[in-house]
Amino acid sequence: MKNLVIVESPAKAKTISKFLGKDFKVMASMGHVRDLPKSKLGFDPEDNFKPKYLVSTDKKKVISDLKKEITKDTTIYLAADEDREGEAIAWHLIPALKIEKNPIKRIVFHEITKDAIIKALENPRDVDQNLVDAQQARRILDRAVGYELSPLLWKKVRYGLSAGRVQSVAVKIIVDRENEIREFKPEEYWKIKSEFIDPSLKSELAKENGKNVKVTNEAQAKTIEASLKLGNFTLVEIEEKDSKRNPAAPFTTSTLQQEASRKLGYSVKQTMIIAQQLYEGNVGNIPDHTGGLITYMRTDSLNLSTVATSAAKEVIEAEYGKEYSLNKPRTYKSKAKGAQEAHEAIRPVNLALKPSDIKAYVDASQYKLYSLIWKRTLATQMAPAQIANTTYKIQAGKDGEYEFQTKGQRIVFPGFMKAYTEGSDNPESALDSSEKILPTIKKGTVLNLSKLELEQLFTKPPARYTEASLVKKLESEGIGRPSTYAPTISTIQQREYVVKTEDKKLAPTPTGEIVNSFLND
């Protein structure tokens, strides 16, 4: 063969071969082809941590199939993914295939479309040794932690256990939260609510003598109730404030995993499997479209290309009207520790391809995830929402010492909310963003009380993590990479350090707790 293109997965090979002529053969390496040996430490701490790599047993056939296609004149295009793992895969293929003397070109693309592939072929580069070294250092650290600590766990706790550089930290986070829940002492507090009729309105006690009030016991609640019964409830002030709300940033791996969990109920692993299918174009035959539907799904960048932002502008103006679009594109800055912003955020490859255009050709889960990504990307380039917030302040009590408040909000202009609003892990805050229209009442009106309610409540312990909130925590602490969140969360469940409760929360098992306390010591 004159030209051999090596990618990571067969699905990707199938899609890419559609774009290239008969002079090119596209084959898959099925991920990594070499690794450190399983039964030994695999690197030499005395000799600058020099690694010793072997072709993995399960990859021997892959290597021999690839070799069959190579002569001394074959140009080899190493087209593994555009991240540290991908760079390392490309680098390992050279000695594994013994192609040091062949013309070798490293090509990268972060979407699988004809244009992107052709452009990549025209702009090859060399393997980036810095990225390879970063991956090797990470692999050696993983091995050092796992190989040194796991046998210690076998000896001290139980055979077959394992420790890992990222997984053990994830377990620790879950165990720490469980301990917080156990040690939590609920505190009593009371809410005092009033309901009025003609016009009907509900309000809640907010202040006493101009200061925020905290009611902590029944006696205090009863004292307040007694005073309230001696006075009127008068609407004394109407406060109106306008606010603007901006859309959430475009999706990164971690925010896509969180949002697909909140809105679609997908596990982190499930989300990554579906995203991979959309990226590789592993979907039905969509008319007038070949290739992937979304850009590369392992990224922590919030950047969108100018191609994407101008496409978004066109779609927004066609779908919603000119007043919903922006004059100049909105950009976002990443807050994640150690974000490597080489790629783009996750977005549809072609924004003009609406979810409704693909619905008949893809399965339900692919359609749902694509819709989520399409709407979120569009929203990032839409006008802010304008919201009018109104607070009714109601004076009450024998000497008018208490202030009750009722809050309402109207959406003056929906802006991006017409396309998308971000989900929340907290059901109470989801209610905050819905419209609450207040009845029209004049200032100075004495309100007609129908019911006064004293409600005893207790503070709640912190919640256990969900897969999504654990990803958020790991990312905020700078632990793991976009590519490791899903496998880490699967690993700690497979190893039975953590179980998923009926309500999809993560709780540690006794084994998880013992291993964690041993590692802590």
Secondary structure, 3 states (H helix, E strand, C coil): CCEEEEECCHHHHHHHHCCCCCCEEEEECCCCCEECCCCCCCEECCCCCEECCEECHHHHHHHHHHHHCCCCCCEEEECCCCCHHHHHHHHHHHHHHCCCCCCEEECCCCCCCHHHHHHHHHCCECCCHHHHHHHHHHHHHHHHHHHHHHHHHHHHCCCCCCCCCCHHHHHHHHHHHHHHHHHCCCCEEEEEEEEEECCCEEEEEEEECCEECCECCHHHHHHHHHHHHCCCEEEEEEEEEEEEECCCCCECHHHHHHHHHHHHCCCHHHHHHHHHHHHHCCCCCCCCCCCCCECCCCCCCCCCCHHHHHHHHHHHHHHCCHHHECCCCCCCCCCCCCCCCCCCCECECCCCCCHHHHHHHCCHHHHHHHHHHHHHHHHHCECCEEEEEEEEEEEECCCCCEEEEEEEEEEEECHHHHCCCCCCCCHHHHHHCCCECCCCCCCCCEEEEEEEEEEEEECCCCCCCCHHHHHHHHHHCCCCCCCCHHHHHHHHHHCCCEEECCCCCEEECHHHHHHHHHHHC
